[in-house]
């Protein structure tokens, strides 16, 4: 998916960080293992999806044949691959908020027997104020607002611009080999204007034909969003009146993975395995290599009163190695009485409040990888660390609070956010006697806290 707010080297750097943090290797491995055994719901849970699809209710409403078709699609859904290809926004590479992306269309009888109407399999992202954890909702949409989750969403209708029903290779494990042939190569300076250089211009004609067939239209013009406030109309003379079909973003731009590989900014082993297999001929490497866990595992050196001392993990906590217990107790007492602590103790305190790996922790939290963030913290401070007041604890507490916000949004308890502090208007408790926690949020950080 294209991102319009980054270009040149900045754009490549942006997508490199997205690929490093947005879809963790552990998520890919777990979701793949569950999909391989036919557990589509487990794969969705592993990939951070909330499922609002009831197959039994679908069979009652539309028959077993449709349920069978949908279940077959769900069993081949690779939710981790879908997350990989979802639209993202600058500056942090988070999922584009408030979006409804169609994955597949099924024709069902119209109520009253007047003819077929579409039933869409869609995924939705939460509004920006409730996007903690970067959860994605898998649901069905039949054009009504009967579903309370649909009624609360800012854009419940399937997007015309961001649609993947015509690009199943971006989520359907049966068709991932189509990625290479449908990616396009981009235009050269000799064939297209410079600002269209990242567009998959060589694919536009074929993709437009696919779009027109899906829309049941004859050959004709299509609209292409080739950048902010830039609309290109391709094909014959536009008809008078009416709305032109819009070429989906997935068909408009060269995928970022193609650009990263072409520029040598990423190795195939760091791509999603299904993406690497499709884009790199003959690729048969290992599963996607994980990013450095931001830990070195060895002692850290501190200049302490003219000597070089070591601090390292001892019995699950970060501790000084070159001071005896009596000296440490004396220094800690002096520090409590407003004295200046030893440099070794200051280094440990700073590591608890603002560790060197804080940026990596924040990025993982922003992308919903709480387990990865806690693993980094444990690697830096030890699994039995007691967090002290500071930037690290603030980041973990903020992430936990925002996950609660998402849970309230999913439960329908929040009308809308008010103010920058995420102050909420909550519906009366008598209408919702139980307030569920955020689905899939997992436990709060188990690291202890102290001031």
N, C-alpha and C positions, 0 to 999 in steps of 0.2 A: 504494500500500500504506500502511496506517495505521501510525503509530508511537505507542505508548501513553505514552511518557515525556516528551512535550513538549506544552504546551498554550498557548492564547492567542497573544500576540505571540512568545513563546519558540518555539512550534511553527512559526509562519510563518518566523521567522528561521532555525530549524533547516533547514527544507525549502529555503529560499532558498540556503543554503550547500551543501546536498546537490546542488541543481540546478546550482550553479556549478562544482563540482569532481568529482562522482562519475562523470559520463559526459562526457568532454571532447569539444569540437566536432570535433577531429581524428579521434577514434575514430568518431564518428557519420558523418563524411564518408567515411572510408576503408571502413568496414563497408558503408555504403550503396552505394558505387561497386562493391564486389565482389559484393554481393547482386544488383545490377542486371544484372550480366553472368552470373549463374547460379553464381557461385563461393561456395557456401554455406560451405564449409570456410574459405575466405579471409576471409569476413565474420566467422566465429566467431573466427578468429585475431586479426583487427583489434579485436574487441570484448573481448578478454581471456578467451576460452573455451578450455578444453582439451577435445578431442573424443575420447570413448571409444565411438564408434559405428562398427562395421565392417559396411558394407552388403553386402559379398560373403559374410561369414559369416552375416548375416541371411538372405540369399537361400538359402544352403545349408540352413539350419535350417528356414525357414518358407515358402520359395517366392518367386518373382519378383514376384508380385502385391503382397505385403506390402512388399517392397523398393521397389517403384514408389510405393506410397502414402507410405511414410516419406520417400523422396527428394523427393517433391513437397512434403511439409510442410517439409523442411529447406531447400528452395530458397526458400520463402516465409518462413522464420524470419528475423526482424530481431533479431539478438542484441543490438545496441545498444539497441533499444527494450525488449527483455526486461530487460536490465541496469537500464534507467531505472525499470522498474516492480517490481523485486525488493524483497522486504521488507528494511527497514533498522532499525537500532537506535540509540538514543542512547548516548553524547552526540555521537559523531563522524559518525553517518550511515553507518556501514559496513554491509556486507551482513550480514543475520542469519546467524550461523555455524551450521554443522552441520545444514543444512536440505536436504531433498530435495523439490523442487517438481515435480509432474507437469504436463507440457505437453499430452500427447495419449495416448489409449488405443487399442490395437489388440487385437482378439481373435485369438488363435492357438490351434491344436489343443493340447489337453492331452497330455502324454506318456502313451502307452498308449491314446490314442484315446477317453478317457472324456468329452470335451467341451471346449468352448472355455475359455480362461483369458486374463487380461489381460496384455498386454505394454505397458509404459509408456515413453514418451519423457520423460525427466526431466532436470532440472538440479540440481546439488548445489553447496553451498558448503562450504568446508573448516571444520574445527573452529577455534575462536578462536585457538588457539595456533599454527595453521598457515595463517592467512588472509592472509599477506603478499601484496601484489599484487592482492588482491581477485579472484582467479581464480574462474571458474565452470566446472564440469565438465558437459558434455552427454553423456548416457549413456542406455542402455536398461536396464530392470529387469523381470525376469519372475517375481519372487517368490522367487528362490533367492539364495544367497550364494556362488555359484560364482565370480563375478568378484572378484578380489582387491581392486580398488578399492572395491567395494561392501562387502566384509567389513571393511575398515578404517574405513568411515564410521560415525559415532556413531548416525545415524538413517537407515538406507538405505531404509526404506519411504517411499513417497510420502505427504506430509503431507495430512491431511484438512483442516486449517485453511488452509494456504498452498498452494492448488492453482490452476493456471491452465488446466487442460484444459477448464474451463467458461468461460474468459475468454480465448479466443484473440485477441481484439482487443488484448490487452496484449503480444502477441509475433508474431502472424501478420500480415504486411503486407497480406494480402488483406482483412482485416476491421477495420482500425484505425478506420474511420468509425463503428463501433459504440460507440466510447468515450463520446461525448457522451450517447447515449440510455441507456447503462447506468451512468452515473456517479452519478445521483441528485443531489438538491439539498440534502439534509439536512432535519431537522425544525425547525420554529419553536418558540419558547417556548410557544406556545399549544397545540401538538399533541403534543409529547413532553417528557419530563423534560429538564432542562438538560444533564445528563451525557450524554444521547443526541443532543445538538444536532449533532454532527459525523457522526452515523450516516446512512447513506443509507436512512432508514426508508421513504421513498416507493418504494424499489426492492425491499424485502425480500420482498414477496409474489411478485412475478414471478421474482426470483432463487431463491426457495425452490422454485417450480414447476420451474425449470430443473434444480435440484439433485435433486429427487425423481425426475424423469424419467430423469436420468442414472444414478441409483441403482436404477432399476427398481422404485420404491416407489409405492404409491398416495398420494393426497392425505393429508397428515397433518402432524404437528408437526416443526419443525426447531429445532435449538439455535443460538443466536447469541451469540458472545463479544463483548459490547459494552464491554469494558474489563477491566482486571485484576480477577480474582475476581468478575466480573459476568457471569452467564449468563442469557440471555433465552430462553424457550421460546415459540415462536409457532405458531399453528395450533390444531388441536383438542386434546382431552385426550391427554396423553402416554400411550403404551401401557405396559402393565406388562412390565417386563423389556426386554431388548434395549438397543441403543445408538441414540440419535437421530442422524440425519445433521447435520453441522455446516455452517452457512452459511460459505463461504470468506470470508476477510478481504477479498478483492477485491470482494465483494458487500456487505460489512457497512458500510464506511466511504466517505464522500465522498473521492475521490482528492485528494491534496495539491495537485495542479496546479489543480484547480477552486477550492480555497480560496485559493491564491496569486493566481490571476487575479481572483477576486471581491474580494479585499482590496487589489488594486492593488499587491501585493508583488513582482510579476514581470511583465515584458512578454512578449508572445507570441513575440517573436524570440529569447528566451532559453530557450524550451522546446524539447524535441525536435521537429523539423519535423513528424513524423507526429502528435504530440500536439497541436501548435498547430493543424494543419489540421483536426483532429477537434473541438477545443474552441472554436475561434474562428471563427464563421461568416464566410465570405468571405476567410479569411486566405490570402494569397498572397505573403507576405513572403519575404525571403531566408532562407537556411539559418541555423540558430540562431547568434546572435551570441556570439562567444567572450568570456570574462571578461577583464578587463584583465590583461595579462601582468605586472603589478607592476613595471614599469620606466618611467622617464620619458624616457630617451634623451638627456638633456642633462646638463651639468655640475652637480655638487652643490657648494653653497657651504659653506665651513668658516671659522669665526673662528680665525685663526691669528696669535697674538701681536700682536693689535691691528689686523690687516688681514683683509680678506675675500678668501679664496683659493678656487680651484676645484680639484675633483678630477673626473676623467672617464675614460672608456675611451680608451686610446691603444695602438694596435697589439695589441689583444686583451686588454689588462690594465688594471685600474684604477690610475691614476697621478695624482700632483699636477701641476698645470699651471703653477704660479706659483713654482717653485723651480728653480734651475739644477742640473745634474747634480753639480757639485762640492759644493754645499751638501747635497744629498741623500745623497751618499756619506758625508760627514762626520757627518750626523745619524744615519744608519743605524749607523755605527761606534760612536757614542756610546750609542745605544740598546742595542747588543750588549754594551756594557760597563756595563749597568745604569743608563744615563742616561735622562732623560725625552725621548722623541722629539717631533718637531714635531707640533702638532695635526693637520696634514694627514696625516702618517704614522699617527697614532693613529686617525684616522677611517678610513683605508684598512684598517688592521689590524682594527678593529671590524667593518667591512663584511665581511671575510673570515670572521670568527669568528661573528658574530651580526648578519647583515644585516637591514635593515628588512623585507624580504619573507620572513623566515624562516617566519612562520606559514603563508603561502601555499605555500611549498616543502613544509612538513610535511603540509599537507592534501593536496597532490597526491601525495606519497609514500604517505600512508595509503590513498588511493583507488587506488593502483597506477599513477598517471600519472607514471612515471619520466621520460619524455621531456619532459613539461610542466614538471616540477620542475627538470630540468637547463636547460631553456630560460630559466626565471626566473633561475637562478643565473648563466647566461652573460650575461643581460641586465643583471644587477647588477654582476658582477665581471669579465666578459669571458670569451671562450671559452678563453683560455690562462691563466686564473687558476690559481694554486697554492694549494690550500686549506690553511689553517692550523688547528691544534688549536682546537676550540671547538664550539659548539652546531651549526653548520652541518655540519661534517664528521661529527660524531657522528650527526646525523640521516641523512646519506647512507650512512654505514657500517652503521647499524642496519637501514636498509631493505634493503641488500644482503644482510646476514646473515639477515634474516627470509625473503628470497626463497630462500635456500639451504634454510632450514627447510622451506618449502613443497615444494621439489624433493625433499627427502628423504622427506617425507610421501607425495608422489605415487609415489615409487619403492618405498615400503614399507620404508624403512630405519629409520624411527623408530617405536618401540613407543608411546611417549607422552612428553610433556614432563615434566621434573622441575624444580621450583623456578622462581622468577621470572626467572632468567637464561636460560631456554630451554636448559637442559642436557639432552641427549638420551641415551636408551639406543639404540644403533645395533646392528642385527643383524650377525652375523659377515660379513666381507667374502667368505668363500668361497661364500656363498649368492647374493651379488650382486657379481660381479667388477668391474662397472662402475657407478659412481654417477652417473646422469644429472643434469644441472643442471635447474633449474626450467624447465618448458616455457613458452616465450613470455616468459621473464624478460628477455631481451635482455642486452646487455653491461653491465658495471658502469660506474658513472660515470667518464667519461673525463677528468674534471678531475684534475690531479695533486694530490698530497698531500704536505705536509711538516709537521713539528712546529713 
